[in-house]
């Protein structure tokens, strides 16, 4: 998984996680990442937005609570929110 700040011109639009062939964007209202097919299309095909890679910081236990360790866990988290 890689994390990016997604910008349109100089304005930050999303925080995105690229997991395999899926792009997940953070939605502040829900406090979760949701799969975003439009962002996926832009990331892999259009490249109209700017993607600045960022790292994950913090202690290991905090990361385990915030970020699922694999794609299956990320998908199951998203399904529960729907």
N, CA, C and O atoms as a GROMACS GRO file, in nm:
protein
  328
    1UNK      N    1   0.085  -0.117   0.000
    1UNK     CA    2   0.000   0.000   0.000
    1UNK      C    3   0.089   0.123   0.000
    1UNK      O    4   0.190   0.128   0.071
    2UNK      N    5   0.051   0.221  -0.080
    2UNK     CA    6   0.120   0.349  -0.083
    2UNK      C    7   0.017   0.458  -0.056
    2UNK      O    8  -0.097   0.450  -0.102
    3UNK      N    9   0.059   0.559   0.020
    3UNK     CA   10  -0.028   0.672   0.050
    3UNK      C   11   0.014   0.795  -0.030
    3UNK      O   12   0.133   0.819  -0.049
    4UNK      N   13  -0.084   0.871  -0.074
    4UNK     CA   14  -0.057   0.992  -0.152
    4UNK      C   15  -0.146   1.106  -0.105
    4UNK      O   16  -0.258   1.085  -0.059
    5UNK      N   17  -0.094   1.228  -0.118
    5UNK     CA   18  -0.178   1.348  -0.111
    5UNK      C   19  -0.210   1.377  -0.257
    5UNK      O   20  -0.119   1.392  -0.339
    6UNK      N   21  -0.337   1.386  -0.290
    6UNK     CA   22  -0.379   1.411  -0.427
    6UNK      C   23  -0.413   1.559  -0.439
    6UNK      O   24  -0.493   1.612  -0.362
    7UNK      N   25  -0.351   1.624  -0.537
    7UNK     CA   26  -0.373   1.768  -0.555
    7UNK      C   27  -0.425   1.797  -0.695
    7UNK      O   28  -0.390   1.732  -0.793
    8UNK      N   29  -0.512   1.898  -0.700
    8UNK     CA   30  -0.557   1.952  -0.827
    8UNK      C   31  -0.501   2.093  -0.832
    8UNK      O   32  -0.541   2.178  -0.753
    9UNK      N   33  -0.411   2.118  -0.925
    9UNK     CA   34  -0.328   2.239  -0.926
    9UNK      C   35  -0.249   2.241  -0.796
    9UNK      O   36  -0.168   2.150  -0.774
   10UNK      N   37  -0.268   2.339  -0.710
   10UNK     CA   38  -0.197   2.342  -0.582
   10UNK      C   39  -0.288   2.307  -0.464
   10UNK      O   40  -0.243   2.306  -0.349
   11UNK      N   41  -0.415   2.279  -0.491
   11UNK     CA   42  -0.514   2.254  -0.386
   11UNK      C   43  -0.522   2.105  -0.352
   11UNK      O   44  -0.549   2.024  -0.440
   12UNK      N   45  -0.497   2.068  -0.224
   12UNK     CA   46  -0.514   1.927  -0.185
   12UNK      C   47  -0.660   1.884  -0.198
   12UNK      O   48  -0.750   1.955  -0.153
   13UNK      N   49  -0.683   1.770  -0.258
   13UNK     CA   50  -0.818   1.720  -0.281
   13UNK      C   51  -0.848   1.600  -0.191
   13UNK      O   52  -0.953   1.595  -0.127
   14UNK      N   53  -0.755   1.503  -0.186
   14UNK     CA   54  -0.775   1.382  -0.109
   14UNK      C   55  -0.644   1.334  -0.048
   14UNK      O   56  -0.535   1.380  -0.084
   15UNK      N   57  -0.659   1.241   0.045
   15UNK     CA   58  -0.552   1.151   0.084
   15UNK      C   59  -0.595   1.018   0.026
   15UNK      O   60  -0.706   0.971   0.053
   16UNK      N   61  -0.508   0.957  -0.052
   16UNK     CA   62  -0.545   0.834  -0.121
   16UNK      C   63  -0.449   0.721  -0.087
   16UNK      O   64  -0.330   0.743  -0.065
   17UNK      N   65  -0.503   0.600  -0.082
   17UNK     CA   66  -0.423   0.480  -0.064
   17UNK      C   67  -0.439   0.395  -0.189
   17UNK      O   68  -0.551   0.366  -0.231
   18UNK      N   69  -0.326   0.355  -0.248
   18UNK     CA   70  -0.330   0.267  -0.364
   18UNK      C   71  -0.296   0.127  -0.314
   18UNK      O   72  -0.186   0.102  -0.264
   19UNK      N   73  -0.393   0.037  -0.328
   19UNK     CA   74  -0.378  -0.101  -0.281
   19UNK      C   75  -0.401  -0.191  -0.401
   19UNK      O   76  -0.513  -0.208  -0.448
   20UNK      N   77  -0.293  -0.248  -0.451
   20UNK     CA   78  -0.305  -0.330  -0.571
   20UNK      C   79  -0.353  -0.245  -0.687
   20UNK      O   80  -0.287  -0.149  -0.727
   21UNK      N   81  -0.468  -0.281  -0.742
   21UNK     CA   82  -0.525  -0.206  -0.854
   21UNK      C   83  -0.640  -0.116  -0.811
   21UNK      O   84  -0.709  -0.060  -0.896
   22UNK      N   85  -0.662  -0.101  -0.681
   22UNK     CA   86  -0.770  -0.016  -0.630
   22UNK      C   87  -0.712   0.112  -0.569
   22UNK      O   88  -0.601   0.113  -0.516
   23UNK      N   89  -0.789   0.219  -0.579
   23UNK     CA   90  -0.754   0.346  -0.514
   23UNK      C   91  -0.863   0.377  -0.413
   23UNK      O   92  -0.982   0.380  -0.447
   24UNK      N   93  -0.822   0.400  -0.291
   24UNK     CA   94  -0.912   0.432  -0.181
   24UNK      C   95  -0.884   0.574  -0.136
   24UNK      O   96  -0.768   0.611  -0.117
   25UNK      N   97  -0.989   0.655  -0.119
   25UNK     CA   98  -0.970   0.793  -0.073
   25UNK      C   99  -1.033   0.810   0.064
   25UNK      O  100  -1.136   0.749   0.095
   26UNK      N  101  -0.970   0.893   0.145
   26UNK     CA  102  -1.017   0.918   0.281
   26UNK      C  103  -1.132   1.016   0.278
   26UNK      O  104  -1.123   1.122   0.214
   27UNK      N  105  -1.241   0.983   0.347
   27UNK     CA  106  -1.359   1.070   0.357
   27UNK      C  107  -1.371   1.112   0.503
   27UNK      O  108  -1.398   1.030   0.591
   28UNK      N  109  -1.350   1.242   0.527
   28UNK     CA  110  -1.347   1.292   0.664
   28UNK      C  111  -1.479   1.270   0.738
   28UNK      O  112  -1.478   1.243   0.858
   29UNK      N  113  -1.593   1.280   0.670
   29UNK     CA  114  -1.723   1.263   0.735
   29UNK      C  115  -1.737   1.126   0.801
   29UNK      O  116  -1.798   1.113   0.908
   30UNK      N  117  -1.681   1.024   0.735
   30UNK     CA  118  -1.694   0.888   0.787
   30UNK      C  119  -1.571   0.845   0.867
   30UNK      O  120  -1.577   0.750   0.944
   31UNK      N  121  -1.460   0.916   0.847
   31UNK     CA  122  -1.336   0.879   0.915
   31UNK      C  123  -1.276   0.752   0.860
   31UNK      O  124  -1.198   0.686   0.928
   32UNK      N  125  -1.310   0.717   0.735
   32UNK     CA  126  -1.264   0.592   0.674
   32UNK      C  127  -1.222   0.616   0.529
   32UNK      O  128  -1.252   0.718   0.469
   33UNK      N  129  -1.150   0.516   0.476
   33UNK     CA  130  -1.117   0.516   0.335
   33UNK      C  131  -1.228   0.443   0.260
   33UNK      O  132  -1.281   0.343   0.307
   34UNK      N  133  -1.262   0.494   0.141
   34UNK     CA  134  -1.363   0.433   0.056
   34UNK      C  135  -1.304   0.416  -0.084
   34UNK      O  136  -1.230   0.502  -0.132
   35UNK      N  137  -1.337   0.303  -0.149
   35UNK     CA  138  -1.287   0.282  -0.284
   35UNK      C  139  -1.344   0.390  -0.376
   35UNK      O  140  -1.463   0.420  -0.372
   36UNK      N  141  -1.258   0.447  -0.459
   36UNK     CA  142  -1.296   0.559  -0.545
   36UNK      C  143  -1.256   0.524  -0.689
   36UNK      O  144  -1.139   0.533  -0.726
   37UNK      N  145  -1.354   0.484  -0.768
   37UNK     CA  146  -1.326   0.442  -0.906
   37UNK      C  147  -1.280   0.560  -0.993
   37UNK      O  148  -1.200   0.540  -1.084
   38UNK      N  149  -1.330   0.680  -0.967
   38UNK     CA  150  -1.286   0.797  -1.042
   38UNK      C  151  -1.139   0.828  -1.016
   38UNK      O  152  -1.064   0.858  -1.109
   39UNK      N  153  -1.098   0.820  -0.890
   39UNK     CA  154  -0.957   0.842  -0.857
   39UNK      C  155  -0.870   0.730  -0.916
   39UNK      O  156  -0.758   0.754  -0.960
   40UNK      N  157  -0.923   0.608  -0.916
   40UNK     CA  158  -0.849   0.496  -0.977
   40UNK      C  159  -0.826   0.521  -1.125
   40UNK      O  160  -0.715   0.501  -1.175
   41UNK      N  161  -0.930   0.564  -1.194
   41UNK     CA  162  -0.918   0.592  -1.338
   41UNK      C  163  -0.814   0.702  -1.364
   41UNK      O  164  -0.734   0.693  -1.457
   42UNK      N  165  -0.816   0.805  -1.280
   42UNK     CA  166  -0.719   0.913  -1.297
   42UNK      C  167  -0.577   0.863  -1.267
   42UNK      O  168  -0.484   0.893  -1.342
   43UNK      N  169  -0.561   0.789  -1.159
   43UNK     CA  170  -0.428   0.743  -1.118
   43UNK      C  171  -0.364   0.653  -1.225
   43UNK      O  172  -0.247   0.670  -1.258
   44UNK      N  173  -0.441   0.557  -1.278
   44UNK     CA  174  -0.384   0.460  -1.370
   44UNK      C  175  -0.389   0.502  -1.517
   44UNK      O  176  -0.308   0.455  -1.597
   45UNK      N  177  -0.483   0.592  -1.554
   45UNK     CA  178  -0.501   0.621  -1.696
   45UNK      C  179  -0.486   0.769  -1.733
   45UNK      O  180  -0.409   0.802  -1.823
   46UNK      N  181  -0.558   0.858  -1.665
   46UNK     CA  182  -0.562   0.998  -1.708
   46UNK      C  183  -0.443   1.080  -1.660
   46UNK      O  184  -0.388   1.160  -1.736
   47UNK      N  185  -0.404   1.062  -1.536
   47UNK     CA  186  -0.294   1.138  -1.474
   47UNK      C  187  -0.316   1.289  -1.481
   47UNK      O  188  -0.222   1.365  -1.506
   48UNK      N  189  -0.440   1.333  -1.460
   48UNK     CA  190  -0.470   1.477  -1.459
   48UNK      C  191  -0.439   1.541  -1.324
   48UNK      O  192  -0.411   1.660  -1.318
   49UNK      N  193  -0.445   1.463  -1.217
   49UNK     CA  194  -0.416   1.514  -1.084
   49UNK      C  195  -0.272   1.482  -1.046
   49UNK      O  196  -0.207   1.399  -1.110
   50UNK      N  197  -0.223   1.548  -0.941
   50UNK     CA  198  -0.086   1.525  -0.895
   50UNK      C  199  -0.091   1.436  -0.772
   50UNK      O  200  -0.173   1.457  -0.682
   51UNK      N  201  -0.004   1.337  -0.767
   51UNK     CA  202   0.002   1.240  -0.657
   51UNK      C  203   0.138   1.252  -0.589
   51UNK      O  204   0.240   1.216  -0.647
   52UNK      N  205   0.137   1.303  -0.467
   52UNK     CA  206   0.260   1.320  -0.390
   52UNK      C  207   0.264   1.212  -0.283
   52UNK      O  208   0.182   1.212  -0.190
   53UNK      N  209   0.360   1.121  -0.294
   53UNK     CA  210   0.367   1.009  -0.201
   53UNK      C  211   0.404   1.057  -0.061
   53UNK      O  212   0.494   1.139  -0.043
   54UNK      N  213   0.332   1.004   0.037
   54UNK     CA  214   0.360   1.033   0.177
   54UNK      C  215   0.380   0.900   0.248
   54UNK      O  216   0.336   0.796   0.200
   55UNK      N  217   0.444   0.903   0.362
   55UNK     CA  218   0.468   0.781   0.437
   55UNK      C  219   0.371   0.769   0.553
   55UNK      O  220   0.298   0.863   0.586
   56UNK      N  221   0.371   0.653   0.613
   56UNK     CA  222   0.292   0.629   0.733
   56UNK      C  223   0.388   0.639   0.850
   56UNK      O  224   0.490   0.571   0.854
   57UNK      N  225   0.355   0.725   0.947
   57UNK     CA  226   0.441   0.741   1.064
   57UNK      C  227   0.369   0.696   1.189
   57UNK      O  228   0.248   0.671   1.187
   58UNK      N  229   0.442   0.686   1.296
   58UNK     CA  230   0.381   0.650   1.424
   58UNK      C  231   0.431   0.516   1.472
   58UNK      O  232   0.504   0.445   1.403
   59UNK      N  233   0.389   0.483   1.591
   59UNK     CA  234   0.429   0.355   1.649
   59UNK      C  235   0.351   0.242   1.583
   59UNK      O  236   0.242   0.265   1.530
   60UNK      N  237   0.404   0.124   1.585
   60UNK     CA  238   0.342   0.008   1.521
   60UNK      C  239   0.198  -0.017   1.570
   60UNK      O  240   0.111  -0.040   1.486
   61UNK      N  241   0.168  -0.015   1.701
   61UNK     CA  242   0.030  -0.041   1.744
   61UNK      C  243  -0.069   0.061   1.687
   61UNK      O  244  -0.182   0.024   1.654
   62UNK      N  245  -0.030   0.187   1.675
   62UNK     CA  246  -0.121   0.288   1.620
   62UNK      C  247  -0.150   0.257   1.474
   62UNK      O  248  -0.263   0.271   1.429
   63UNK      N  249  -0.050   0.215   1.399
   63UNK     CA  250  -0.070   0.183   1.258
   63UNK      C  251  -0.163   0.064   1.242
   63UNK      O  252  -0.245   0.062   1.150
   64UNK      N  253  -0.152  -0.034   1.328
   64UNK     CA  254  -0.238  -0.150   1.315
   64UNK      C  255  -0.384  -0.113   1.335
   64UNK      O  256  -0.472  -0.172   1.272
   65UNK      N  257  -0.412  -0.018   1.421
   65UNK     CA  258  -0.551   0.023   1.443
   65UNK      C  259  -0.603   0.106   1.327
   65UNK      O  260  -0.720   0.093   1.290
   66UNK      N  261  -0.518   0.191   1.268
   66UNK     CA  262  -0.563   0.282   1.164
   66UNK      C  263  -0.567   0.217   1.026
   66UNK      O  264  -0.660   0.244   0.949
   67UNK      N  265  -0.469   0.134   0.992
   67UNK     CA  266  -0.456   0.082   0.857
   67UNK      C  267  -0.465  -0.070   0.858
   67UNK      O  268  -0.381  -0.136   0.920
   68UNK      N  269  -0.563  -0.127   0.790
   68UNK     CA  270  -0.565  -0.273   0.778
   68UNK      C  271  -0.437  -0.321   0.710
   68UNK      O  272  -0.382  -0.251   0.625
   69UNK      N  273  -0.389  -0.437   0.747
   69UNK     CA  274  -0.260  -0.485   0.700
   69UNK      C  275  -0.265  -0.542   0.558
   69UNK      O  276  -0.161  -0.560   0.495
   70UNK      N  277  -0.384  -0.570   0.507
   70UNK     CA  278  -0.388  -0.625   0.372
   70UNK      C  279  -0.514  -0.578   0.300
   70UNK      O  280  -0.603  -0.518   0.361
   71UNK      N  281  -0.521  -0.605   0.173
   71UNK     CA  282  -0.631  -0.560   0.089
   71UNK      C  283  -0.765  -0.618   0.134
   71UNK      O  284  -0.865  -0.547   0.133
   72UNK      N  285  -0.769  -0.745   0.174
   72UNK     CA  286  -0.894  -0.808   0.217
   72UNK      C  287  -0.949  -0.737   0.340
   72UNK      O  288  -1.069  -0.712   0.348
   73UNK      N  289  -0.863  -0.703   0.434
   73UNK     CA  290  -0.907  -0.633   0.555
   73UNK      C  291  -0.959  -0.494   0.519
   73UNK      O  292  -1.057  -0.448   0.578
   74UNK      N  293  -0.895  -0.427   0.424
   74UNK     CA  294  -0.939  -0.295   0.382
   74UNK      C  295  -1.077  -0.303   0.319
   74UNK      O  296  -1.162  -0.219   0.345
   75UNK      N  297  -1.099  -0.404   0.235
   75UNK     CA  298  -1.229  -0.420   0.170
   75UNK      C  299  -1.339  -0.452   0.272
   75UNK      O  300  -1.449  -0.398   0.262
   76UNK      N  301  -1.310  -0.538   0.369
   76UNK     CA  302  -1.413  -0.574   0.467
   76UNK      C  303  -1.448  -0.454   0.554
   76UNK      O  304  -1.563  -0.441   0.595
   77UNK      N  305  -1.353  -0.367   0.583
   77UNK     CA  306  -1.380  -0.245   0.659
   77UNK      C  307  -1.475  -0.155   0.581
   77UNK      O  308  -1.567  -0.097   0.638
   78UNK      N  309  -1.452  -0.144   0.450
   78UNK     CA  310  -1.535  -0.060   0.365
   78UNK      C  311  -1.678  -0.114   0.356
   78UNK      O  312  -1.773  -0.037   0.356
   79UNK      N  313  -1.693  -0.245   0.348
   79UNK     CA  314  -1.828  -0.305   0.336
   79UNK      C  315  -1.912  -0.279   0.460
   79UNK      O  316  -2.033  -0.259   0.451
   80UNK      N  317  -1.848  -0.281   0.576
   80UNK     CA  318  -1.922  -0.256   0.701
   80UNK      C  319  -1.977  -0.115   0.706
   80UNK      O  320  -2.081  -0.090   0.768
   81UNK      N  321  -1.907  -0.019   0.641
   81UNK     CA  322  -1.950   0.120   0.645
   81UNK      C  323  -2.070   0.143   0.552
   81UNK      O  324  -2.146   0.237   0.574
   82UNK      N  325  -2.086   0.061   0.451
   82UNK     CA  326  -2.192   0.083   0.352
   82UNK      C  327  -2.329   0.049   0.403
   82UNK      O  328  -2.428   0.063   0.331
   0.00000   0.00000   0.00000
